[in-house]
Amino acid sequence: MPAGRKPKAPSTGNGLADIVLPDHEGHDVRLGDLWAERPAALVWLRHYG
């Protein structure tokens, strides 16, 4: 990125809203439900084992 320019945050996560993934207990969670009422951050961890 050129000097003096700041990265721009995505305006919406609508492209990800319909993806369904298991939570830490194995229950399906629709990603859009996570930020329906407040902001959400997705963190991806790689599992070695």
Backbone bond lengths (Angstrom), bond angles and torsions (degrees), N, CA, C in turn:
res aa  C-N    CA-C-N  psi(-1)  N-CA   C-N-CA  omega(-1)  CA-C   N-CA-C  phi
1 M - - - 1.437 - - 1.522 108.39 -
2 P 1.310 117.19 136.10 1.463 120.21 -179.44 1.523 111.97 -61.17
3 A 1.315 115.78 150.75 1.460 120.93 179.38 1.521 110.28 -59.38
4 G 1.321 116.18 142.35 1.454 121.12 178.30 1.516 114.90 87.39
5 R 1.323 118.27 -10.22 1.462 120.94 178.75 1.521 109.53 -99.84
6 K 1.316 116.04 138.54 1.457 121.17 178.26 1.522 108.81 -103.34
7 P 1.341 117.36 144.81 1.467 118.80 177.06 1.522 110.36 -65.08
8 K 1.310 116.10 146.00 1.453 121.53 -179.87 1.526 109.50 -99.98
9 A 1.319 116.91 130.30 1.464 121.66 178.02 1.526 109.55 -70.74
10 P 1.333 117.74 147.77 1.463 119.51 175.98 1.523 110.11 -60.55
11 S 1.315 116.59 143.63 1.461 119.80 -178.50 1.527 112.09 -78.54
12 T 1.323 117.98 -34.28 1.469 120.74 178.63 1.517 110.46 -146.79
13 G 1.290 115.79 161.91 1.461 121.65 174.98 1.509 111.76 -109.87
14 N 1.345 116.68 23.46 1.461 119.65 -175.42 1.521 113.49 -58.11
15 G 1.298 118.15 -29.61 1.458 120.28 178.44 1.519 113.15 -67.36
16 L 1.317 116.68 -19.98 1.466 121.99 -179.99 1.520 112.76 -103.25
17 A 1.313 117.79 -8.37 1.464 122.54 -169.76 1.524 114.05 -58.93
18 D 1.322 119.17 -33.55 1.464 120.95 -175.25 1.525 114.08 -91.85
19 I 1.311 117.47 0.93 1.468 120.36 177.63 1.521 108.99 -74.04
20 V 1.332 116.96 135.28 1.459 122.65 179.39 1.523 108.42 -115.67
21 L 1.334 115.32 127.32 1.467 122.04 179.97 1.517 109.28 -132.42
22 P 1.340 117.17 155.85 1.471 118.95 176.89 1.528 110.80 -76.47
23 D 1.338 115.72 144.66 1.464 119.70 174.68 1.533 109.23 -87.01
24 H 1.315 116.49 -171.42 1.460 121.01 -176.24 1.525 113.29 -66.41
25 E 1.343 117.77 -14.38 1.465 121.63 177.34 1.527 112.58 -105.12
26 G 1.339 116.44 3.28 1.458 120.83 178.50 1.519 114.92 89.97
27 H 1.333 118.39 2.58 1.460 121.90 178.20 1.523 109.98 -82.99
28 D 1.338 116.06 139.50 1.464 120.12 178.62 1.527 110.43 -69.34
29 V 1.334 115.89 135.68 1.466 122.53 178.88 1.524 108.02 -131.43
30 R 1.320 116.08 126.88 1.465 121.49 174.57 1.523 107.26 -80.51
31 L 1.336 117.51 125.26 1.458 120.52 -174.66 1.524 112.59 -57.50
32 G 1.313 118.54 -38.60 1.455 121.23 -179.66 1.518 112.85 -61.13
33 D 1.337 117.51 -26.36 1.460 120.39 177.58 1.523 111.36 -68.96
34 L 1.317 117.85 -24.61 1.456 121.00 -178.10 1.521 112.08 -69.66
35 W 1.326 117.95 -31.21 1.469 120.13 -178.83 1.538 112.01 -116.30
36 A 1.310 117.16 23.40 1.466 120.74 179.41 1.526 111.87 -65.74
37 E 1.319 117.09 -36.04 1.466 120.40 -176.12 1.521 114.11 -116.28
38 R 1.342 117.45 -12.62 1.466 120.47 -179.53 1.527 108.89 -158.82
39 P 1.317 118.54 164.28 1.464 121.13 178.47 1.527 111.35 -61.94
40 A 1.308 115.65 153.61 1.463 121.23 178.32 1.524 109.16 -138.59
41 A 1.317 115.90 152.12 1.470 122.09 175.08 1.518 107.88 -120.85
42 L 1.317 116.36 132.82 1.461 121.08 176.42 1.515 108.98 -100.42
43 V 1.313 115.95 131.59 1.462 121.63 -179.52 1.523 107.70 -123.28
44 W 1.316 115.87 126.33 1.459 120.72 179.73 1.526 108.60 -105.58
45 L 1.312 116.11 124.75 1.457 121.65 177.75 1.512 108.92 -115.70
46 R 1.285 115.97 136.67 1.456 120.39 177.12 1.512 109.01 -90.89
47 H 1.307 116.35 130.84 1.454 121.68 -178.78 1.532 109.43 -99.38
48 Y 1.290 115.53 126.25 1.469 120.80 175.40 1.510 107.23 -106.23
49 G 1.295 117.10 117.03 1.457 116.66 177.61 1.432 110.71 160.13
